[in-house]
């Protein structure tokens, strides 16, 4: 799996990189939001010119607060390039702050709350069920948003996330949190 990580704490970033590379993943590290977007755009141009036309990263791991551009702004720009990009937020910020900020993305998001065990990160990254379930939910979210359905209907969808629950990981969609 090819993974782009944006983390402004060098020790934490290197810990992610070493742990994931030990599991045979390819990791690209960036230290701030601007650098992450530049790396994503550059890799996207290369991927689009390739014959398969796939996007360059299987996963983007974003810290919430970073220099130059925060994780939500980075996610918005990445999602403009690839609306189906899998993104995981890793943050020490309070749940209330994260839910409020991630609500702007209008999609189900995976959050891993710092501090967490590296094994939780690896397990979440490697779980093949998570992206499939999130994609199903995000298709429904887009349809519900267009049809102006209630938060209660979103709540029913988000409860399906409990099937893919992992230690230290929670999911958000709008104001709804599943842990």
Secondary structure by P-SEA (a helix, b strand, c coil): cbbbbbbccaaaaaaaaaaaaaabbbbbbbccaaaaaaaaaaaaaaaaacccccccccbbbbccccccccaaaaaaaaaaacccbbbbbbbcccaaaaaaaacccccbbbbbcccccaaaaaaaaacaaaaaaaaaaaaaaaaaaaacccaaaaaaaaaaccccccccbbbbccccccc
